[in-house]
Each structure stands twice: as structure tokens, then as C-alpha cells.
Amino acid sequence: MSKVIKLKKGLDIQIKGQPANILEHISRPETFAIKPADFQGLVPKLTVAVGDKVKAGTPLFFDKYHPEVQYVSPVSGEVTAINRGERRRILEVVVKSERENLSENFLKADPQNLSIDVIKAELLKSGIWPAIKSRPFGIVARSTDQPKAIFISCFDSSPLAPDYDFVFKDDANAWQTGINALSKLTSGKINLGLSAKKENTIFSQTKGVEFTSFSGPHPAGNVGIQIHAVSPLNKGEIVWTIQPQDVIMIGRLFLTGKYDSSRIIALSGSEVLEPKYFQYWLGGSLTVLLKGKHSKENVRIISGNVLTGTAVPANGYLGFYDTMVSIIPEGNYYEMFGWALPGFGKYSP
């Protein structure tokens, strides 16, 4: 029985469009992009040029100040654009996918039989390492650091968030393999934050971890809240965090020796015609996902949740850390004298 921590402060914002537990498989997008802006503090240095052929797991750029950290292509294909902004800042590296998705070859082995150096080398080479963040500051973890623990929040309390019990129901083996790999990266504990309201079917059966259950409104599912409640950071200490979807990616890497960027994401929001789950790909163009899926033109498309996600155009790309796409009204309608009306029909906590 895990310890239960009850949180009283917070708010569950009521928004229509919670995804139904239905999974739809759709065709792979034609274009993909990796955006340096997804990674806080990154100064990218390109390793490819327009016209280069790449495979899934081929480096596109690396961190200028930490060159061992590679950022890779999610699919095989051809680099078709390197879009730049002001002062030639790299906005995104665009890859046009091929019909057959080929991957670079990586080590296929049981992480329990590997050393910490080998596991780190594979995660760095494969481009999955940026999925691991360091707290404080929320930057990509430094491979030379020694975290006192690793924290994984196994539920999302944000509005319209995906149901992880549904998303990961068929990935128990990859999940445990990913946990086994992560356990080699710290001398401390791997802490799983569970929801006290849900079954936690896969997560509660995880071996080699510490469990803590949380109840209460959002932001109970935020990993930062869980770190503060379980093991607050003292001066000079760091912990690492990673999302469950990325633990699955690590597991698949060691089970298959291939880089697999596929993931299940939620399409949700009040403007979505049929909110549900889709098999999609990291960095994929949203054009295929959104075609015919929402009811109006004047909408805001958000890669991520409505509180912390990033507004993107309809032909934008799924963010590296995002597990959902939200569609809500744009909000540029103003009610005459709305500030003076009682607002009885509007939500208020």
C-alpha cells in the first residue's frame, strides 16, 4: 500500500471535450519537424543540410555546450527545410518521411545486464536522452550529473488530460524495461507518483520503484509538486524527471534496438468533433491529425494542454514533450458590457 498525500490547493478547470477511450490508427504524416525551442537552454549546432538522407535516430543537431546530447530525426526520409527566425535562429528542422520507415541500429539488450556507462551511451546516441529533464530549472539532464532520485508522474491532472491507464495498457513490458534502464542511472530511488482516484493498472505492478499516491485537484499530477511533497531539493541537489511515454521509448529501444517515435496522443477540447486517442508520432505534422476533426475555423490549436501547451497553426508539429493536442475557441469574441453582467451561466470555482 503506497503512501497517500492529500493536496487541498488547486483547481480542476471544467472544459468540455474529454477524450473517449477509443484508439484510432491513422496514416503517418508526410512531414516531421524537431524544434530546438522545445528544449530549454539549448543552443543547436546542425549536423545535417537540406537534401541529406536520414533514418529514424539520425542526429539532426546537437547542443553546442553539451555536444554529447544529440537531437535526432523521428523518421527516415530527407531533410527538406531548415527554417530560421530572427538572427538566423533555428526554428525547426523539417524531414519529409519515406514510405518505409528505417531506423539506425542501436544496442538490443536487457538493461539489467548493462553498465551505467553503456546505458547512458545508448540513450545519448539514440536521441532519447533529451526526454530526461533535470530539476531544478527543467533543463535537459547532464549526463555527468548524479541525481539523488528520478521522479515520474504516472497521471496527468491538467484539463482534458489523457488517461494513462488506457494509453499504456498494452505496453507493460516496454514500461518495465524502461524502468530497469533508468534504475541504473541513479544511486537513489525511482519514485512513481500515482493517482489515488485511478486503478494504475500497469504502474502499480512496476518492480524496483517507490510508490506515492496523490489526491486533490490540479496540479496534483505535476511532477514538481510531487518532488516537493516527497523529497524537497536542498541546495546543490538535483533530481531527474521523465514522462511515462518516454519511459516506453527507452524500453522499446532496448527491446528492439530501434528508435521508435510512435506514441498514443489525445485529441481533445470543446471544438473537437470526436475527442479520442490516436496513434501518432513525435514531431509529426498536425495536418493529418486535424483534417475534418474540428467544427470551426476560429479555434486555437494547442500542442499540449490548455494551461502550459504551445499554440500552433493547423499545419504545425507535435512538440517533443507533448502527449495531447487541445482545440478550444480562439477567445477573441468580446461580450458587450460583459464586465458588468452577473455571469450566472459561466463557470466559477
N, C-alpha and C positions, 0 to 999 in steps of 0.2 A: 504494500500500500504506500503510495507516494505522499509526500507532504503536500498539503493544500494551503496556498496563500490566497487570501481573500483581499481583493482590491476594491475600494469603495469609490475612489475618484475616477472620473472619466465620463464618457458618453457614447452610447450606441446610436449613431445617427440613422434614422429610418429613411431609406431610399428604396424605391421600387426597382425591381429588375434582378432579384437574386437568381443566380443560375440554377436551373433544374439539373438533377443528377442524370444527365444524358450526355454521352460522349459521341461526337461526330468526327469522322475522319475526312479530311479534305485534301485536295492536291497540294503538293509542295509549291510555294511561291517561286516566281521566276527570278526575283532579285532578293538579295540579303544585304545587310549592312551592319558593320560594327562601328559604334560611335565612341570616340575617346571621352566625350562628355559624360558617359555613364560611369566613369571611374574617377573618383575624386582625387585631385592632386596629380593626375597623370600628365606627363609631357611625352607625347608619342614620337617615335622615330620610325619611319616607314622602312619596311623590308621588301615591299613589292612596288611595281609600277603598273600603270594601265596597260592591259594586254597580257599580263602574266597569268599563267595557268596555276590554279591552286587546288588542293584537296581539302577535305574536312580535317582540320587540325594543322594546316599550313600557316605559319606565322604571317600576319599582315603588318604588324608593327610591334614595337617593344617600348618599355619605359626607359626614357633617357637616363634616369638616375638609378634605375634598378634593371639593367639590361637582361637579367636572367628571367624576368617576368614577360612572357610572350602573350600576345593577343592574336587569336587565330581565326581563320575562316570557319564559319559554321557548316559550310557545304563545299563540295567540289564544283569548280567552274572556272570562270575567267573574271579577273578584276576589270570592271568596265568604267569605274569612275573613282576619283579621289576628290571629294567635294571639300572645298575650303571656304572659310569665312573671312572675317576681318583679320588683317595682319597675317594672312595665309594660314590661319589656324585650321587644323584638320577637323572637319565636322563629321565625316563618315567615309569609310572605305566600302565601296559597293561591289558586290560579287554577283554575277549572273550565273545561276546554277545550271548544271548539266542534267540530262535525263537520268543518268546513273550516278548515284552519289558515292564517290570513292573517298576513303579515309586514309590518312597517314597511319602507319603501323606503330603501335606502342606496345609496351610490355603487358602480356596476358599472364597473370599470376595471382595467387592468393596473397593479399596484403599481409596476412598474419605471418607469412614466411619471409617477408621482405624487411630490410632495414629502413630506418627513418630517412637516410640519405637517398636510397633508391626511390622511395615513395615521393619524396619532395621533387626529385629529378623528373619523374614521370608526370607529376601534376604541373610542373613548370613547363616542360616540353610540350605537353598536350594542350596548354592554354586554359586548363580548368582552374589553375591556381588563383586567378583574379576573383573567383567566386568566394574565396575566403577573405573576410574583412577583419581588420584589427580595431579593437576598441581600447582606449578612446579614439575619437576622431573619425572612425568609419572609413578608413582608407584601406586599399589592398594590402593584405598582410605581407610583412617582410619575411622572407624565407630564413633569415638568420635569427629571428626573434625566438624567444622561449615563452610561449603563452602559459599562464598559470592554469587555464582551463579553456575548453571550447564549448560554446553555447549554441543550441539550435532550438528555435521556437517552432514547435510542431503544430501550431494553429495560427490562423490569421484572424484578428478581431476587427479589422478595418471594414468599412461599409462594402457590402456586396462581395466579400472575400470568398475565394474558393474553399470548398470542403475538402481538406486534406485526406480524410478517411476515404473519400470517393476517388480522389486523384491518384493515390498511391496503393490502391487495393491490390494491384497486380505486380507490384514492384518490391515485394518483401525481400527477395534475395539480393537485388541490387542495393537496397537500402542497408541491409546488414553488412554487405561487403564494403560499402562506402564508409560506414561507421568504423569498421575494422581498420580501414586505411587511416582515418582521421585519428584513431586512438594512438597511432604510432607517432603523431606529431606533437603530442603534449605529454608531460610527465604528470599532469593533473587529471582532472575528470572531464568526461564529456557529459554535459548537462542538457537534458531534454526538458523543455517546457511544454507541458500537456494542458489541454483544456479540461477543466473539471466537469464541463457540460457534455462532452462527447465521449464516444467509445474508445477512440485512439487505438483502433484495431491492430494496426501494424506497429505503431510506435511503442505501445505498452509491452510488446514482446521483444523489444530490442535488447540485445545482450551487451554487457560491458559498459553500461551508462548509469547515470544518476537521474532519477525522475523527480520533477516538481510539478504539481498541478496548480493552475491559476484559475480563479473565478473572479468575475467582475466585468465591467464594461470596457470598451476600447479606451486606452491602449494596452489591455492586459496581454495581448498577443505580441506586442513589440519586444524584441529581444533585449533592448536596452533597459526596459522596465524589469525584465526577468533577471538580468545581471545585477541590477541594483538590489533586488529583493533577495537573491540567493547568495551572491558573493561580490559585494561592492568593491570597486577598484581603489586601492591605495596608491599613493604617489609612486610612480615608476613601474607599476604593474600593468600588464596588458592581458586581454583575453581575445580569442578569435571567435568569429561567428560565421555561420554559413546557413543558407536556406535549404530546406528539405529537397527541393528539386535538384539542387546542385550536389547534394549527397548522392542522389540517384545517378547523376552523371559520373561521379567518381566511381561508384560501384560498377556501372556499365563499362567504364574504361578498363578496369582490371579484370572484368569477366570476359570481355570480348577483344581487348587490345585495340579498340577502335574509338574514335571521337564521335559521340552521338549527341547532337544538339537538339534532338526532339524533346518535347515536353508537352504536358497537358496544361492548357490555359483556360481561364474562364472568360467568356464574353458576357458582360453583364451591364445593367443600367436601365433606367426608365425608358430610354429611347430604343432599346434593342427589341426586335420583334419576338424572338425566341431566345431568351437568355439560357445558355447551356455551355458545355465544355467542348473544346476542340483539341485534336492532336495537332500541335504546331511546332515551330522551330525557332530557336533563339535567333534574334536578328532578322526574322523573316518580314518581308513587306506585308503590310496590313491590307493591301488591296484585295487579295483573295479572301481573306477572313471576313472583311466587312461588306463584300458585294451582296446587296439585297438583304442585309441583316438589320438595318435600322430604318426608322419610319420617317425621319425628317432630314432636311438638308442643314438646317440651322442648329447643329449639335456640336458639342465639344467631345472629341475623341481623346481619351487619356490612356497612355501606355502605363499601366499600374493602377493603383486605387485612386479614388477621387480626392483623397487628402494629401497624398505625397507623390502621386504619379506626375507624368510629364505630358502636357498637351501636344499632340502630334497631328499632322494632316492625314487625310484619308489614305494617302499613298506613303505614309511614314513607315517606320520599322519598329518591331517589338524590342524593347530595351533589354539589356543583358541580364538585369536582375528581376525583370517583371514576369509575373505569373498570371496576369489578368489584363484585359482591356475593358475599360469602362466607357459608356456612351451616355451622356446626360445632356439636357438642354444647354445651349450656349450661355444663357443667363443675361443676354443683352436686351431683354424686354423690361421696361420700367412701367410700373403701375402709377397712374396719376394720383398724387397725394397719398401714395402707399404708406409713407412715413407717419401719416396722421390716422390711418384706419386701424381698427382694433385687431384685425388679422385673426379672427376666430377660426378660420378654416386652414390656418397654416401651422406647421409643426413647431412646437416649442418645448424644450426639455422641462 
